[in-house]
Amino acid sequence: MIPLRDSIPRVYTPWATWVIIACNALAFAGTLSLGPQAREVLFHLLGVVPLRFSEPALALQAGFPPHGQYAFVTYMFLHGGWLHFLANMWTLWIFADNIEDVMGPLRFLVFYLCSGLAALGVHYVFEMHSPVPVVGASGAIAGVMGAYFLLYPHARVTTLVPLFFIPLIFDLPAVIFLGFWFLSQFFSGVAGLVGPGQGGGIAWWAHAGGFVAGALLLPLFRRPGRCRFCVRPEDDPLRRLPFLRR
C-alpha cells in the first residue's frame, strides 16, 4: 500500500521536516557520485554494522576504525537506491508535518532522532551478529507513523494499491492503514526469526521498534496547545494507558 496524501491539514510551516528531507537528499546525491565499491565502504563506515559493535575486536581486525558511534546517527541519512530514498522521503512528507505541528521544529527533530536510535536498538537486539550494514530513515519515519497513529486515528489516508498493474485508489482510516503497516513489519520480523533468510534484507524489527518508540515518546515531546486536529481528549488513546497519562 502506497500512501498518496492524508486528510489532516498542517497549521505551521514544517521547517524541521524540510531540513531532514534536504539532508537526506544531499547525502543521497553524494552516494550517487560514488562508484559501487566506494559506496559499499561508505555504507559500512557510516551505516551501522551490528557485528562492528557486538564484536569490536573482530571489527578492528576487519579494518573498521574504533569508536564508530557516529554511525548511530549517520545511518538515518543514507539510502541504498532511488526506490529506498523516494519511498522514505514521500512517507515522511505525508505524515511528519502534522507531528511537527504538535511538537514544534526543535522538539520534532529530537523526537525524530530518538525514534531512529530506538529503532536501531531494537534491530540490534535481534541482529547483533549481522555483518550487513543498516542504512535508511525508515526506523525514524516509523516513529513518526507511531505518533500519527495515536494523534490522528480519525484521519483518512488516500492509498494506492497496484493490483496486477491496475491502480486502485481509495481512502483508509489512518488507524487501519498504520495498524496494518505495523503488523506487517512485526510479523515479517517474526518470520525472519522463524526462518532465517526470509527477511529479504529489510530491517523489519527496526521498523516495528521505531513505530512503538514513536508512540511511547509522543507524550514527552507533544505540546497539547498546538494540537488542533488531534483526536478529541476524551477519545485520546493515551488516556487509556496508565503509564502514558499526561
Disulfide bonds with the S-S distance in Angstrom:
Cys227-Cys230 1.20
